[in-house]
Amino acid sequence: MKQNITLALDRQVLKKARALAAERGTSVSAMLADELGRMVGEEALYEQAKVKALAHLNSPFRLGGEKMTDRESLHDRQSLRRFQYPGLRPRSGLRAEAAVCG
């Protein structure tokens, strides 16, 4: 059900609005009704997007990989390369270069 409203506009604004409505083949009232309808629709879409975004912020992000079970698993030194390959030693050339640079 449509309802009429009273609107107070500056005389020059109303004159330009009437000319614009005539160019578009419509009325000032129809132009205002369309624009207000568009604004209300955009606001509703914004509110829906806002609710969805806030819900995503409250849920944990999954970045992949394995879930760590405890602190000891995180600091497990047995999985480091030097323990996997006990014979691995630094190259002798790197030590000599470090001594020259240092």
Secondary structure, 3 states (H helix, E strand, C coil): CCCCCCCCCCHHHHHHHHHHHHHHCCCHHHHHHHHHHHHHHHHHHHHHHHHHHHHHHCCCCCCCCCCCCCHHHHCCHHHCHHHHCCCCCCCHHHHHHHHHHC
